[in-house]
């Protein structure tokens, strides 16, 4: 149960770090081999995602619904659940709420728990 609680806290920390633009902390939470799939279908690695978060968009709020965490051994977990990202393009003045469902693959290695895969899908309308 301790790992479950730790992962939920780390997910909360990821959201805080993105909204507060603590990009160093965001980088620590993502594995070097990250594959990040946005709701738009854009696929990025870690460096491209960090550049996107720093220069293309500003996260205003990130809300998550109930999260399910399933463990596969002691070093791999899959977290799934709804999300709503409120963001705007840098330099823009119009906020957009992107609702969807996210699947995160967390792996535990020398750096502790990190996200190696994040895949978000838009909510059905």
C-alpha positions as CSV (number, residue, x, y, z in Angstrom):
1,X,0.0,0.0,0.0
2,X,2.9,2.4,0.6
3,X,3.9,2.4,-3.1
4,X,0.3,3.1,-4.1
5,X,0.3,6.2,-1.8
6,X,3.7,7.3,-3.0
7,X,2.6,7.2,-6.7
8,X,-0.6,9.2,-6.0
9,X,1.6,11.8,-4.2
10,X,4.1,11.8,-7.1
11,X,1.2,12.4,-9.6
12,X,0.0,15.3,-7.4
13,X,3.6,16.6,-7.5
14,X,3.7,16.3,-11.3
15,X,0.5,18.4,-11.6
16,X,1.8,21.0,-9.1
17,X,5.2,21.3,-10.9
18,X,3.6,21.8,-14.3
19,X,1.2,24.5,-13.0
20,X,3.9,26.3,-11.0
21,X,6.4,25.9,-13.9
22,X,8.8,24.0,-11.8
23,X,10.3,22.4,-14.9
24,X,13.3,20.9,-13.0
25,X,10.9,18.9,-10.9
26,X,8.9,17.9,-14.0
27,X,12.2,16.6,-15.6
28,X,12.9,14.5,-12.5
29,X,9.5,12.9,-12.6
30,X,9.9,11.7,-16.2
31,X,12.2,8.9,-17.3
32,X,14.8,9.7,-19.9
33,X,13.1,7.2,-22.3
34,X,9.7,9.0,-21.9
35,X,7.1,8.6,-24.6
36,X,4.4,11.3,-24.2
37,X,1.3,11.1,-26.3
38,X,-0.9,14.2,-26.1
39,X,-4.7,14.2,-26.7
40,X,-4.0,15.8,-30.1
41,X,-1.9,12.8,-31.1
42,X,1.4,14.6,-30.9
43,X,4.1,12.2,-29.7
44,X,7.2,13.5,-27.9
45,X,10.2,12.3,-26.1
46,X,11.4,13.8,-22.8
47,X,13.4,16.7,-24.3
48,X,10.7,17.8,-26.7
49,X,8.0,17.5,-24.0
50,X,10.0,19.7,-21.6
51,X,10.6,22.3,-24.4
52,X,6.8,22.2,-25.1
53,X,5.9,22.8,-21.5
54,X,8.5,25.6,-21.1
55,X,7.9,27.5,-24.3
56,X,4.7,26.5,-26.1
57,X,2.0,26.2,-23.4
58,X,1.2,27.3,-19.9
59,X,-0.7,24.9,-17.6
60,X,-3.2,26.8,-15.6
61,X,-4.7,23.9,-13.8
62,X,-4.6,20.1,-13.9
63,X,-7.4,18.1,-12.4
64,X,-7.5,14.3,-12.1
65,X,-10.5,12.2,-11.2
66,X,-10.3,8.9,-9.4
67,X,-7.1,7.1,-10.3
68,X,-6.6,3.4,-10.5
69,X,-3.1,2.1,-9.9
70,X,-2.2,-1.5,-10.8
71,X,1.2,-3.0,-10.0
72,X,3.1,-5.6,-12.1
73,X,6.0,-6.6,-9.8
74,X,7.7,-4.2,-7.5
75,X,9.1,-1.8,-10.2
76,X,6.2,-1.3,-12.6
77,X,2.8,0.3,-12.2
78,X,0.1,1.5,-14.5
79,X,-2.0,4.5,-13.4
80,X,-5.2,5.3,-15.2
81,X,-8.0,7.9,-14.8
82,X,-9.7,11.0,-16.1
83,X,-8.0,14.3,-16.4
84,X,-8.8,17.9,-17.3
85,X,-5.9,20.2,-18.3
86,X,-6.7,23.9,-18.4
87,X,-3.9,25.5,-20.5
88,X,-3.2,28.3,-22.9
89,X,-0.6,29.0,-25.6
90,X,2.2,31.1,-24.4
91,X,1.5,34.7,-25.3
92,X,-2.2,33.9,-25.8
93,X,-5.1,35.0,-23.8
94,X,-7.6,32.1,-24.3
95,X,-7.6,29.2,-21.9
96,X,-8.7,25.8,-23.2
97,X,-9.9,22.9,-21.1
98,X,-8.7,19.6,-22.5
99,X,-10.7,16.7,-21.0
100,X,-9.6,13.2,-21.4
101,X,-8.4,9.9,-20.0
102,X,-4.7,9.3,-19.2
103,X,-2.6,6.1,-18.9
104,X,0.7,6.5,-17.2
105,X,3.4,3.8,-16.9
106,X,5.5,4.3,-13.8
107,X,8.8,2.5,-13.4
108,X,11.0,2.3,-10.3
109,X,14.7,2.5,-11.0
110,X,17.8,4.2,-9.6
111,X,16.0,7.6,-9.6
112,X,13.0,6.2,-7.8
113,X,9.5,6.2,-9.5
114,X,9.4,7.9,-12.9
115,X,6.9,8.1,-15.7
116,X,8.2,6.3,-18.8
117,X,5.0,6.5,-20.8
118,X,2.1,9.0,-20.7
119,X,-0.8,8.6,-23.1
120,X,-3.8,10.9,-23.0
121,X,-6.9,10.5,-25.1
122,X,-9.7,13.0,-25.5
123,X,-13.0,12.4,-23.8
124,X,-15.7,11.2,-26.1
125,X,-18.3,13.8,-26.8
